């Protein structure tokens, strides 16, 4: 009786392990995938490089002039001065 119970428990554990393995393979191979935002990961941002100091800055916070992005007004003014 005890031997049958242990066989049943082992069989259930093997079935559970196989089920988990198959479900993870389905998820990896293109099943249900969450977006980075749904997983709580930050969104990737596009950055631009300042031509004067080389700092990478978000276009939203950059100083934009003449088709170029600058990290600050100082870099923008230095660029104008170098171009003259």
TITOR-479401 format. One record per atom (N, C-alpha, C, CB): residue in three letters; atom name; x, y, z. Coordinates in pm, whole numbers, padded with zeros to 5 digits, always signed. Last residue first. Glycine has a CB too. Example, Ala and Ser with C-alpha at 12.3 -4.5 7.8 and 13.67 -1.06 7.14 Angstrom:
2
<site residuo="ser" atomo="N" xx="+01285" yy="-00225" zz="+00708"/>
<site residuo="ser" atomo="CA" xx="+01367" yy="-00106" zz="+00714"/>
<site residuo="ser" atomo="C" xx="+01290" yy="+00003" zz="+00787"/>
<site residuo="ser" atomo="CB" xx="+01408" yy="-00060" zz="+00572"/>
<site residuo="ala" atomo="N" xx="+01319" yy="-00569" zz="+00780"/>
<site residuo="ala" atomo="CA" xx="+01230" yy="-00450" zz="+00780"/>
<site residuo="ala" atomo="C" xx="+01320" yy="-00330" zz="+00780"/>
<site residuo="ala" atomo="CB" xx="+01131" yy="-00447" zz="+00905"/>
REM end
This chain:
84
<site residuo="unk" atomo="N" xx="+03203" yy="+08006" zz="-03670"/>
<site residuo="unk" atomo="CA" xx="+03228" yy="+08139" zz="-03728"/>
<site residuo="unk" atomo="C" xx="+03371" yy="+08159" zz="-03766"/>
<site residuo="unk" atomo="CB" xx="+03187" yy="+08247" zz="-03632"/>
<site residuo="unk" atomo="N" xx="+03201" yy="+07767" zz="-03543"/>
<site residuo="unk" atomo="CA" xx="+03159" yy="+07768" zz="-03683"/>
<site residuo="unk" atomo="C" xx="+03190" yy="+07901" zz="-03749"/>
<site residuo="unk" atomo="CB" xx="+03011" yy="+07738" zz="-03695"/>
<site residuo="unk" atomo="N" xx="+03266" yy="+07834" zz="-03282"/>
<site residuo="unk" atomo="CA" xx="+03360" yy="+07753" zz="-03359"/>
<site residuo="unk" atomo="C" xx="+03329" yy="+07758" zz="-03509"/>
<site residuo="unk" atomo="CB" xx="+03359" yy="+07608" zz="-03311"/>
<site residuo="unk" atomo="N" xx="+03033" yy="+07974" zz="-03209"/>
<site residuo="unk" atomo="CA" xx="+03160" yy="+08044" zz="-03209"/>
<site residuo="unk" atomo="C" xx="+03265" yy="+07968" zz="-03292"/>
<site residuo="unk" atomo="CB" xx="+03209" yy="+08062" zz="-03065"/>
<site residuo="unk" atomo="N" xx="+02843" yy="+07771" zz="-03221"/>
<site residuo="unk" atomo="CA" xx="+02829" yy="+07888" zz="-03309"/>
<site residuo="unk" atomo="C" xx="+02963" yy="+07961" zz="-03323"/>
<site residuo="unk" atomo="CB" xx="+02721" yy="+07984" zz="-03255"/>
<site residuo="unk" atomo="N" xx="+02944" yy="+07610" zz="-03016"/>
<site residuo="unk" atomo="CA" xx="+02937" yy="+07559" zz="-03152"/>
<site residuo="unk" atomo="C" xx="+02927" yy="+07672" zz="-03253"/>
<site residuo="unk" atomo="CB" xx="+02817" yy="+07464" zz="-03167"/>
<site residuo="unk" atomo="N" xx="+02909" yy="+07776" zz="-02795"/>
<site residuo="unk" atomo="CA" xx="+03044" yy="+07735" zz="-02834"/>
<site residuo="unk" atomo="C" xx="+03046" yy="+07683" zz="-02977"/>
<site residuo="unk" atomo="CB" xx="+03098" yy="+07628" zz="-02738"/>
<site residuo="unk" atomo="N" xx="+02628" yy="+07785" zz="-02793"/>
<site residuo="unk" atomo="CA" xx="+02704" yy="+07907" zz="-02819"/>
<site residuo="unk" atomo="C" xx="+02848" yy="+07875" zz="-02859"/>
<site residuo="unk" atomo="CB" xx="+02703" yy="+07998" zz="-02696"/>
<site residuo="unk" atomo="N" xx="+02573" yy="+07516" zz="-02729"/>
<site residuo="unk" atomo="CA" xx="+02521" yy="+07574" zz="-02852"/>
<site residuo="unk" atomo="C" xx="+02601" yy="+07699" zz="-02890"/>
<site residuo="unk" atomo="CB" xx="+02371" yy="+07609" zz="-02835"/>
<site residuo="unk" atomo="N" xx="+02693" yy="+07499" zz="-02479"/>
<site residuo="unk" atomo="CA" xx="+02747" yy="+07419" zz="-02590"/>
<site residuo="unk" atomo="C" xx="+02698" yy="+07473" zz="-02724"/>
<site residuo="unk" atomo="CB" xx="+02707" yy="+07271" zz="-02574"/>
<site residuo="unk" atomo="N" xx="+02523" yy="+07681" zz="-02343"/>
<site residuo="unk" atomo="CA" xx="+02667" yy="+07705" zz="-02349"/>
<site residuo="unk" atomo="C" xx="+02729" yy="+07627" zz="-02465"/>
<site residuo="unk" atomo="CB" xx="+02734" yy="+07667" zz="-02215"/>
<site residuo="unk" atomo="N" xx="+02276" yy="+07559" zz="-02351"/>
<site residuo="unk" atomo="CA" xx="+02294" yy="+07680" zz="-02431"/>
<site residuo="unk" atomo="C" xx="+02443" yy="+07713" zz="-02446"/>
<site residuo="unk" atomo="CB" xx="+02219" yy="+07799" zz="-02368"/>
<site residuo="unk" atomo="N" xx="+02322" yy="+07201" zz="-02372"/>
<site residuo="unk" atomo="CA" xx="+02299" yy="+07327" zz="-02301"/>
<site residuo="unk" atomo="C" xx="+02317" yy="+07443" zz="-02398"/>
<site residuo="unk" atomo="CB" xx="+02397" yy="+07340" zz="-02180"/>
<site residuo="unk" atomo="N" xx="+02334" yy="+06991" zz="-02544"/>
<site residuo="unk" atomo="CA" xx="+02297" yy="+06961" zz="-02406"/>
<site residuo="unk" atomo="C" xx="+02266" yy="+07088" zz="-02327"/>
<site residuo="unk" atomo="CB" xx="+02407" yy="+06882" zz="-02337"/>
<site residuo="unk" atomo="N" xx="+02181" yy="+07020" zz="-02868"/>
<site residuo="unk" atomo="CA" xx="+02287" yy="+07054" zz="-02774"/>
<site residuo="unk" atomo="C" xx="+02239" yy="+07026" zz="-02633"/>
<site residuo="unk" atomo="CB" xx="+02330" yy="+07202" zz="-02790"/>
<site residuo="unk" atomo="N" xx="+02121" yy="+06910" zz="-03197"/>
<site residuo="unk" atomo="CA" xx="+02079" yy="+06908" zz="-03057"/>
<site residuo="unk" atomo="C" xx="+02200" yy="+06935" zz="-02969"/>
<site residuo="unk" atomo="CB" xx="+02013" yy="+06773" zz="-03019"/>
<site residuo="unk" atomo="N" xx="+02056" yy="+07069" zz="-03512"/>
<site residuo="unk" atomo="CA" xx="+02143" yy="+07000" zz="-03417"/>
<site residuo="unk" atomo="C" xx="+02087" yy="+07010" zz="-03276"/>
<site residuo="unk" atomo="CB" xx="+02286" yy="+07058" zz="-03422"/>
<site residuo="unk" atomo="N" xx="+01914" yy="+07229" zz="-03684"/>
<site residuo="unk" atomo="CA" xx="+01918" yy="+07086" zz="-03710"/>
<site residuo="unk" atomo="C" xx="+02008" yy="+07006" zz="-03619"/>
<site residuo="unk" atomo="CB" xx="+01960" yy="+07064" zz="-03849"/>
<site residuo="unk" atomo="N" xx="+01932" yy="+07486" zz="-03565"/>
<site residuo="unk" atomo="CA" xx="+01996" yy="+07459" zz="-03694"/>
<site residuo="unk" atomo="C" xx="+02013" yy="+07309" zz="-03721"/>
<site residuo="unk" atomo="CB" xx="+02131" yy="+07527" zz="-03700"/>
<site residuo="unk" atomo="N" xx="+01884" yy="+07369" zz="-03239"/>
<site residuo="unk" atomo="CA" xx="+01902" yy="+07483" zz="-03328"/>
<site residuo="unk" atomo="C" xx="+01977" yy="+07439" zz="-03452"/>
<site residuo="unk" atomo="CB" xx="+01977" yy="+07598" zz="-03255"/>
<site residuo="unk" atomo="N" xx="+01767" yy="+07278" zz="-02923"/>
<site residuo="unk" atomo="CA" xx="+01768" yy="+07245" zz="-03066"/>
<site residuo="unk" atomo="C" xx="+01785" yy="+07373" zz="-03147"/>
<site residuo="unk" atomo="CB" xx="+01639" yy="+07171" zz="-03107"/>
<site residuo="unk" atomo="N" xx="+01864" yy="+07144" zz="-02627"/>
<site residuo="unk" atomo="CA" xx="+01850" yy="+07274" zz="-02694"/>
<site residuo="unk" atomo="C" xx="+01869" yy="+07246" zz="-02843"/>
<site residuo="unk" atomo="CB" xx="+01956" yy="+07382" zz="-02640"/>
<site residuo="unk" atomo="N" xx="+01680" yy="+06867" zz="-02484"/>
<site residuo="unk" atomo="CA" xx="+01795" yy="+06928" zz="-02552"/>
<site residuo="unk" atomo="C" xx="+01760" yy="+07066" zz="-02607"/>
<site residuo="unk" atomo="CB" xx="+01845" yy="+06838" zz="-02664"/>
<site residuo="unk" atomo="N" xx="+01471" yy="+06725" zz="-02385"/>
<site residuo="unk" atomo="CA" xx="+01533" yy="+06823" zz="-02295"/>
<site residuo="unk" atomo="C" xx="+01650" yy="+06897" zz="-02360"/>
<site residuo="unk" atomo="CB" xx="+01580" yy="+06754" zz="-02168"/>
<site residuo="unk" atomo="N" xx="+01393" yy="+06564" zz="-02597"/>
<site residuo="unk" atomo="CA" xx="+01291" yy="+06642" zz="-02526"/>
<site residuo="unk" atomo="C" xx="+01352" yy="+06751" zz="-02439"/>
<site residuo="unk" atomo="CB" xx="+01206" yy="+06551" zz="-02440"/>
<site residuo="unk" atomo="N" xx="+01616" yy="+06422" zz="-02677"/>
<site residuo="unk" atomo="CA" xx="+01571" yy="+06533" zz="-02761"/>
<site residuo="unk" atomo="C" xx="+01466" yy="+06620" zz="-02692"/>
<site residuo="unk" atomo="CB" xx="+01514" yy="+06478" zz="-02892"/>
<site residuo="unk" atomo="N" xx="+01845" yy="+06355" zz="-02416"/>
<site residuo="unk" atomo="CA" xx="+01714" yy="+06328" zz="-02473"/>
<site residuo="unk" atomo="C" xx="+01672" yy="+06447" zz="-02560"/>
<site residuo="unk" atomo="CB" xx="+01610" yy="+06302" zz="-02361"/>
<site residuo="unk" atomo="N" xx="+02196" yy="+06321" zz="-02486"/>
<site residuo="unk" atomo="CA" xx="+02085" yy="+06389" zz="-02421"/>
<site residuo="unk" atomo="C" xx="+01955" yy="+06353" zz="-02491"/>
<site residuo="unk" atomo="CB" xx="+02107" yy="+06543" zz="-02422"/>
<site residuo="unk" atomo="N" xx="+02535" yy="+06260" zz="-02440"/>
<site residuo="unk" atomo="CA" xx="+02409" yy="+06211" zz="-02496"/>
<site residuo="unk" atomo="C" xx="+02295" yy="+06269" zz="-02416"/>
<site residuo="unk" atomo="CB" xx="+02404" yy="+06055" zz="-02496"/>
<site residuo="unk" atomo="N" xx="+02810" yy="+06474" zz="-02505"/>
<site residuo="unk" atomo="CA" xx="+02713" yy="+06423" zz="-02411"/>
<site residuo="unk" atomo="C" xx="+02589" yy="+06373" zz="-02485"/>
<site residuo="unk" atomo="CB" xx="+02675" yy="+06531" zz="-02308"/>
<site residuo="unk" atomo="N" xx="+02995" yy="+06600" zz="-02665"/>
<site residuo="unk" atomo="CA" xx="+02976" yy="+06457" zz="-02682"/>
<site residuo="unk" atomo="C" xx="+02878" yy="+06394" zz="-02585"/>
<site residuo="unk" atomo="CB" xx="+03106" yy="+06389" zz="-02669"/>
<site residuo="unk" atomo="N" xx="+03039" yy="+06870" zz="-02680"/>
<site residuo="unk" atomo="CA" xx="+03099" yy="+06798" zz="-02566"/>
<site residuo="unk" atomo="C" xx="+03080" yy="+06647" zz="-02574"/>
<site residuo="unk" atomo="CB" xx="+03040" yy="+06849" zz="-02437"/>
<site residuo="unk" atomo="N" xx="+02940" yy="+06927" zz="-02950"/>
<site residuo="unk" atomo="CA" xx="+03050" yy="+06999" zz="-02885"/>
<site residuo="unk" atomo="C" xx="+03116" yy="+06914" zz="-02777"/>
<site residuo="unk" atomo="CB" xx="+02999" yy="+07130" zz="-02824"/>
<site residuo="unk" atomo="N" xx="+02721" yy="+06781" zz="-03039"/>
<site residuo="unk" atomo="CA" xx="+02841" yy="+06785" zz="-03123"/>
<site residuo="unk" atomo="C" xx="+02961" yy="+06854" zz="-03057"/>
<site residuo="unk" atomo="CB" xx="+02810" yy="+06854" zz="-03252"/>
<site residuo="unk" atomo="N" xx="+02547" yy="+06553" zz="-02839"/>
<site residuo="unk" atomo="CA" xx="+02587" yy="+06693" zz="-02850"/>
<site residuo="unk" atomo="C" xx="+02716" yy="+06699" zz="-02932"/>
<site residuo="unk" atomo="CB" xx="+02606" yy="+06759" zz="-02709"/>
<site residuo="unk" atomo="N" xx="+02343" yy="+06300" zz="-02966"/>
<site residuo="unk" atomo="CA" xx="+02475" yy="+06338" zz="-02914"/>
<site residuo="unk" atomo="C" xx="+02503" yy="+06485" zz="-02941"/>
<site residuo="unk" atomo="CB" xx="+02586" yy="+06249" zz="-02977"/>
<site residuo="unk" atomo="N" xx="+02032" yy="+06172" zz="-02844"/>
<site residuo="unk" atomo="CA" xx="+02111" yy="+06239" zz="-02947"/>
<site residuo="unk" atomo="C" xx="+02241" yy="+06286" zz="-02884"/>
<site residuo="unk" atomo="CB" xx="+02034" yy="+06358" zz="-03012"/>
<site residuo="unk" atomo="N" xx="+01836" yy="+05880" zz="-02780"/>
<site residuo="unk" atomo="CA" xx="+01922" yy="+05989" zz="-02735"/>
<site residuo="unk" atomo="C" xx="+01998" yy="+06045" zz="-02854"/>
<site residuo="unk" atomo="CB" xx="+02020" yy="+05940" zz="-02626"/>
<site residuo="unk" atomo="N" xx="+01534" yy="+05727" zz="-02716"/>
<site residuo="unk" atomo="CA" xx="+01625" yy="+05768" zz="-02821"/>
<site residuo="unk" atomo="C" xx="+01705" yy="+05887" zz="-02769"/>
<site residuo="unk" atomo="CB" xx="+01547" yy="+05804" zz="-02952"/>
<site residuo="unk" atomo="N" xx="+01484" yy="+05487" zz="-02461"/>
<site residuo="unk" atomo="CA" xx="+01471" yy="+05624" zz="-02510"/>
<site residuo="unk" atomo="C" xx="+01575" yy="+05651" zz="-02617"/>
<site residuo="unk" atomo="CB" xx="+01484" yy="+05726" zz="-02394"/>
<site residuo="unk" atomo="N" xx="+01291" yy="+05209" zz="-02368"/>
<site residuo="unk" atomo="CA" xx="+01414" yy="+05259" zz="-02427"/>
<site residuo="unk" atomo="C" xx="+01389" yy="+05399" zz="-02482"/>
<site residuo="unk" atomo="CB" xx="+01466" yy="+05164" zz="-02540"/>
<site residuo="unk" atomo="N" xx="+01113" yy="+05192" zz="-02060"/>
<site residuo="unk" atomo="CA" xx="+01112" yy="+05201" zz="-02206"/>
<site residuo="unk" atomo="C" xx="+01245" yy="+05257" zz="-02254"/>
<site residuo="unk" atomo="CB" xx="+00994" yy="+05290" zz="-02255"/>
<site residuo="unk" atomo="N" xx="+01187" yy="+04969" zz="-01789"/>
<site residuo="unk" atomo="CA" xx="+01176" yy="+05103" zz="-01846"/>
<site residuo="unk" atomo="C" xx="+01180" yy="+05098" zz="-01998"/>
<site residuo="unk" atomo="CB" xx="+01289" yy="+05194" zz="-01793"/>
<site residuo="unk" atomo="N" xx="+00974" yy="+04696" zz="-01698"/>
<site residuo="unk" atomo="CA" xx="+01103" yy="+04744" zz="-01744"/>
<site residuo="unk" atomo="C" xx="+01086" yy="+04885" zz="-01802"/>
<site residuo="unk" atomo="CB" xx="+01165" yy="+04648" zz="-01849"/>
<site residuo="unk" atomo="N" xx="+00741" yy="+04573" zz="-01629"/>
<site residuo="unk" atomo="CA" xx="+00793" yy="+04672" zz="-01536"/>
<site residuo="unk" atomo="C" xx="+00929" yy="+04725" zz="-01576"/>
<site residuo="unk" atomo="CB" xx="+00801" yy="+04613" zz="-01400"/>
<site residuo="unk" atomo="N" xx="+00621" yy="+04414" zz="-01810"/>
<site residuo="unk" atomo="CA" xx="+00711" yy="+04347" zz="-01716"/>
<site residuo="unk" atomo="C" xx="+00771" yy="+04444" zz="-01617"/>
<site residuo="unk" atomo="CB" xx="+00821" yy="+04275" zz="-01792"/>
<site residuo="unk" atomo="N" xx="+00490" yy="+04599" zz="-01963"/>
<site residuo="unk" atomo="CA" xx="+00408" yy="+04511" zz="-01880"/>
<site residuo="unk" atomo="C" xx="+00493" yy="+04436" zz="-01778"/>
<site residuo="unk" atomo="CB" xx="+00332" yy="+04411" zz="-01967"/>
<site residuo="unk" atomo="N" xx="+00706" yy="+04711" zz="-02098"/>
<site residuo="unk" atomo="CA" xx="+00631" yy="+04794" zz="-02004"/>
<site residuo="unk" atomo="C" xx="+00547" yy="+04708" zz="-01911"/>
<site residuo="unk" atomo="CB" xx="+00542" yy="+04893" zz="-02080"/>
<site residuo="unk" atomo="N" xx="+00788" yy="+04499" zz="-02263"/>
<site residuo="unk" atomo="CA" xx="+00877" yy="+04548" zz="-02157"/>
<site residuo="unk" atomo="C" xx="+00804" yy="+04633" zz="-02053"/>
<site residuo="unk" atomo="CB" xx="+00990" yy="+04630" zz="-02217"/>
<site residuo="unk" atomo="N" xx="+00508" yy="+04268" zz="-02295"/>
<site residuo="unk" atomo="CA" xx="+00589" yy="+04380" zz="-02342"/>
<site residuo="unk" atomo="C" xx="+00681" yy="+04426" zz="-02229"/>
<site residuo="unk" atomo="CB" xx="+00499" yy="+04497" zz="-02390"/>
<site residuo="unk" atomo="N" xx="+00511" yy="+03913" zz="-02269"/>
<site residuo="unk" atomo="CA" xx="+00472" yy="+04044" zz="-02217"/>
<site residuo="unk" atomo="C" xx="+00564" yy="+04150" zz="-02275"/>
<site residuo="unk" atomo="CB" xx="+00477" yy="+04045" zz="-02062"/>
<site residuo="unk" atomo="N" xx="+00392" yy="+03650" zz="-02461"/>
<site residuo="unk" atomo="CA" xx="+00506" yy="+03734" zz="-02422"/>
<site residuo="unk" atomo="C" xx="+00454" yy="+03868" zz="-02374"/>
<site residuo="unk" atomo="CB" xx="+00605" yy="+03753" zz="-02539"/>
<site residuo="unk" atomo="N" xx="+00288" yy="+03334" zz="-02518"/>
<site residuo="unk" atomo="CA" xx="+00250" yy="+03456" zz="-02450"/>
<site residuo="unk" atomo="C" xx="+00375" yy="+03530" zz="-02408"/>
<site residuo="unk" atomo="CB" xx="+00160" yy="+03426" zz="-02328"/>
<site residuo="unk" atomo="N" xx="+00485" yy="+03201" zz="-02760"/>
<site residuo="unk" atomo="CA" xx="+00352" yy="+03195" zz="-02702"/>
<site residuo="unk" atomo="C" xx="+00317" yy="+03331" zz="-02643"/>
<site residuo="unk" atomo="CB" xx="+00342" yy="+03085" zz="-02594"/>
<site residuo="unk" atomo="N" xx="+00736" yy="+03178" zz="-02855"/>
<site residuo="unk" atomo="CA" xx="+00648" yy="+03276" zz="-02917"/>
<site residuo="unk" atomo="C" xx="+00506" yy="+03268" zz="-02866"/>
<site residuo="unk" atomo="CB" xx="+00648" yy="+03259" zz="-03064"/>
<site residuo="unk" atomo="N" xx="+00901" yy="+03004" zz="-02720"/>
<site residuo="unk" atomo="CA" xx="+00893" yy="+02993" zz="-02865"/>
<site residuo="unk" atomo="C" xx="+00791" yy="+03086" zz="-02928"/>
<site residuo="unk" atomo="CB" xx="+00860" yy="+02853" zz="-02903"/>
<site residuo="unk" atomo="N" xx="+00862" yy="+03054" zz="-02448"/>
<site residuo="unk" atomo="CA" xx="+00986" yy="+03097" zz="-02512"/>
<site residuo="unk" atomo="C" xx="+00972" yy="+03100" zz="-02663"/>
<site residuo="unk" atomo="CB" xx="+01101" yy="+03005" zz="-02472"/>
<site residuo="unk" atomo="N" xx="+00610" yy="+02934" zz="-02407"/>
<site residuo="unk" atomo="CA" xx="+00630" yy="+03077" zz="-02380"/>
<site residuo="unk" atomo="C" xx="+00754" yy="+03128" zz="-02451"/>
<site residuo="unk" atomo="CB" xx="+00641" yy="+03102" zz="-02229"/>
<site residuo="unk" atomo="N" xx="+00667" yy="+02669" zz="-02468"/>
<site residuo="unk" atomo="CA" xx="+00567" yy="+02740" zz="-02546"/>
<site residuo="unk" atomo="C" xx="+00584" yy="+02890" zz="-02527"/>
<site residuo="unk" atomo="CB" xx="+00424" yy="+02696" zz="-02505"/>
<site residuo="unk" atomo="N" xx="+00852" yy="+02612" zz="-02267"/>
<site residuo="unk" atomo="CA" xx="+00894" yy="+02607" zz="-02407"/>
<site residuo="unk" atomo="C" xx="+00796" yy="+02680" zz="-02496"/>
<site residuo="unk" atomo="CB" xx="+00909" yy="+02463" zz="-02454"/>
<site residuo="unk" atomo="N" xx="+00692" yy="+02630" zz="-02041"/>
<site residuo="unk" atomo="CA" xx="+00799" yy="+02727" zz="-02058"/>
<site residuo="unk" atomo="C" xx="+00851" yy="+02727" zz="-02202"/>
<site residuo="unk" atomo="CB" xx="+00915" yy="+02698" zz="-01960"/>
<site residuo="unk" atomo="N" xx="+00524" yy="+02412" zz="-02084"/>
<site residuo="unk" atomo="CA" xx="+00466" yy="+02546" zz="-02082"/>
<site residuo="unk" atomo="C" xx="+00574" yy="+02653" zz="-02097"/>
<site residuo="unk" atomo="CB" xx="+00388" yy="+02568" zz="-01952"/>
<site residuo="unk" atomo="N" xx="+00707" yy="+02197" zz="-02068"/>
<site residuo="unk" atomo="CA" xx="+00635" yy="+02225" zz="-02193"/>
<site residuo="unk" atomo="C" xx="+00578" yy="+02366" zz="-02195"/>
<site residuo="unk" atomo="CB" xx="+00524" yy="+02124" zz="-02213"/>
<site residuo="unk" atomo="N" xx="+00788" yy="+02222" zz="-01799"/>
<site residuo="unk" atomo="CA" xx="+00885" yy="+02230" zz="-01907"/>
<site residuo="unk" atomo="C" xx="+00817" yy="+02265" zz="-02039"/>
<site residuo="unk" atomo="CB" xx="+00962" yy="+02099" zz="-01920"/>
<site residuo="unk" atomo="N" xx="+00546" yy="+02182" zz="-01663"/>
<site residuo="unk" atomo="CA" xx="+00618" yy="+02309" zz="-01649"/>
<site residuo="unk" atomo="C" xx="+00719" yy="+02328" zz="-01762"/>
<site residuo="unk" atomo="CB" xx="+00691" yy="+02315" zz="-01513"/>
<site residuo="unk" atomo="N" xx="+00492" yy="+01915" zz="-01741"/>
<site residuo="unk" atomo="CA" xx="+00399" yy="+02022" zz="-01774"/>
<site residuo="unk" atomo="C" xx="+00469" yy="+02160" zz="-01766"/>
<site residuo="unk" atomo="CB" xx="+00279" yy="+02019" zz="-01678"/>
<site residuo="unk" atomo="N" xx="+00707" yy="+01777" zz="-01627"/>
<site residuo="unk" atomo="CA" xx="+00691" yy="+01778" zz="-01773"/>
<site residuo="unk" atomo="C" xx="+00599" yy="+01891" zz="-01816"/>
<site residuo="unk" atomo="CB" xx="+00635" yy="+01643" zz="-01822"/>
<site residuo="unk" atomo="N" xx="+00653" yy="+01822" zz="-01357"/>
<site residuo="unk" atomo="CA" xx="+00778" yy="+01872" zz="-01415"/>
<site residuo="unk" atomo="C" xx="+00768" yy="+01879" zz="-01566"/>
<site residuo="unk" atomo="CB" xx="+00896" yy="+01784" zz="-01375"/>
<site residuo="unk" atomo="N" xx="+00406" yy="+01685" zz="-01334"/>
<site residuo="unk" atomo="CA" xx="+00415" yy="+01829" zz="-01306"/>
<site residuo="unk" atomo="C" xx="+00540" yy="+01890" zz="-01368"/>
<site residuo="unk" atomo="CB" xx="+00414" yy="+01855" zz="-01154"/>
<site residuo="unk" atomo="N" xx="+00486" yy="+01424" zz="-01391"/>
<site residuo="unk" atomo="CA" xx="+00388" yy="+01491" zz="-01478"/>
<site residuo="unk" atomo="C" xx="+00395" yy="+01641" zz="-01458"/>
<site residuo="unk" atomo="CB" xx="+00244" yy="+01440" zz="-01450"/>
<site residuo="unk" atomo="N" xx="+00656" yy="+01381" zz="-01173"/>
<site residuo="unk" atomo="CA" xx="+00709" yy="+01374" zz="-01309"/>
<site residuo="unk" atomo="C" xx="+00615" yy="+01445" zz="-01405"/>
<site residuo="unk" atomo="CB" xx="+00730" yy="+01227" zz="-01352"/>
<site residuo="unk" atomo="N" xx="+00473" yy="+01400" zz="-00961"/>
<site residuo="unk" atomo="CA" xx="+00585" yy="+01495" zz="-00969"/>
<site residuo="unk" atomo="C" xx="+00646" yy="+01496" zz="-01109"/>
<site residuo="unk" atomo="CB" xx="+00693" yy="+01460" zz="-00866"/>
<site residuo="unk" atomo="N" xx="+00306" yy="+01180" zz="-01017"/>
<site residuo="unk" atomo="CA" xx="+00252" yy="+01316" zz="-01020"/>
<site residuo="unk" atomo="C" xx="+00362" yy="+01421" zz="-01030"/>
<site residuo="unk" atomo="CB" xx="+00167" yy="+01341" zz="-00895"/>
<site residuo="unk" atomo="N" xx="+00492" yy="+00972" zz="-00978"/>
<site residuo="unk" atomo="CA" xx="+00429" yy="+00992" zz="-01109"/>
<site residuo="unk" atomo="C" xx="+00372" yy="+01133" zz="-01122"/>
<site residuo="unk" atomo="CB" xx="+00319" yy="+00888" zz="-01131"/>
<site residuo="unk" atomo="N" xx="+00543" yy="+01002" zz="-00704"/>
<site residuo="unk" atomo="CA" xx="+00652" yy="+01019" zz="-00801"/>
<site residuo="unk" atomo="C" xx="+00596" yy="+01046" zz="-00940"/>
<site residuo="unk" atomo="CB" xx="+00744" yy="+00894" zz="-00803"/>
<site residuo="unk" atomo="N" xx="+00287" yy="+00940" zz="-00605"/>
<site residuo="unk" atomo="CA" xx="+00348" yy="+01072" zz="-00579"/>
<site residuo="unk" atomo="C" xx="+00459" yy="+01100" zz="-00678"/>
<site residuo="unk" atomo="CB" xx="+00403" yy="+01079" zz="-00434"/>
<site residuo="unk" atomo="N" xx="+00262" yy="+00673" zz="-00693"/>
<site residuo="unk" atomo="CA" xx="+00167" yy="+00775" zz="-00738"/>
<site residuo="unk" atomo="C" xx="+00223" yy="+00916" zz="-00718"/>
<site residuo="unk" atomo="CB" xx="+00034" yy="+00761" zz="-00662"/>
<site residuo="unk" atomo="N" xx="+00467" yy="+00550" zz="-00549"/>
<site residuo="unk" atomo="CA" xx="+00469" yy="+00548" zz="-00696"/>
<site residuo="unk" atomo="C" xx="+00377" yy="+00655" zz="-00752"/>
<site residuo="unk" atomo="CB" xx="+00427" yy="+00410" zz="-00749"/>
<site residuo="unk" atomo="N" xx="+00373" yy="+00591" zz="-00286"/>
<site residuo="unk" atomo="CA" xx="+00497" yy="+00655" zz="-00329"/>
<site residuo="unk" atomo="C" xx="+00509" yy="+00657" zz="-00481"/>
<site residuo="unk" atomo="CB" xx="+00618" yy="+00582" zz="-00268"/>
<site residuo="unk" atomo="N" xx="+00144" yy="+00428" zz="-00301"/>
<site residuo="unk" atomo="CA" xx="+00130" yy="+00570" zz="-00272"/>
<site residuo="unk" atomo="C" xx="+00255" yy="+00646" zz="-00315"/>
<site residuo="unk" atomo="CB" xx="+00103" yy="+00591" zz="-00122"/>
<site residuo="unk" atomo="N" xx="+00260" yy="+00175" zz="-00339"/>
<site residuo="unk" atomo="CA" xx="+00172" yy="+00231" zz="-00443"/>
<site residuo="unk" atomo="C" xx="+00156" yy="+00382" zz="-00425"/>
<site residuo="unk" atomo="CB" xx="+00033" yy="+00162" zz="-00439"/>
<site residuo="unk" atomo="N" xx="+00395" yy="+00145" zz="-00092"/>
<site residuo="unk" atomo="CA" xx="+00470" yy="+00147" zz="-00218"/>
<site residuo="unk" atomo="C" xx="+00389" yy="+00207" zz="-00332"/>
<site residuo="unk" atomo="CB" xx="+00512" yy="+00007" zz="-00255"/>
<site residuo="unk" atomo="N" xx="+00186" yy="+00130" zz="+00087"/>
<site residuo="unk" atomo="CA" xx="+00276" yy="+00246" zz="+00094"/>
<site residuo="unk" atomo="C" xx="+00357" yy="+00259" zz="-00034"/>
<site residuo="unk" atomo="CB" xx="+00370" yy="+00234" zz="+00215"/>
<site residuo="unk" atomo="N" xx="+00082" yy="-00119" zz="+00000"/>
<site residuo="unk" atomo="CA" xx="+00000" yy="+00000" zz="+00000"/>
<site residuo="unk" atomo="C" xx="+00087" yy="+00126" zz="+00000"/>
<site residuo="unk" atomo="CB" xx="-00093" yy="+00000" zz="+00120"/>
REM end
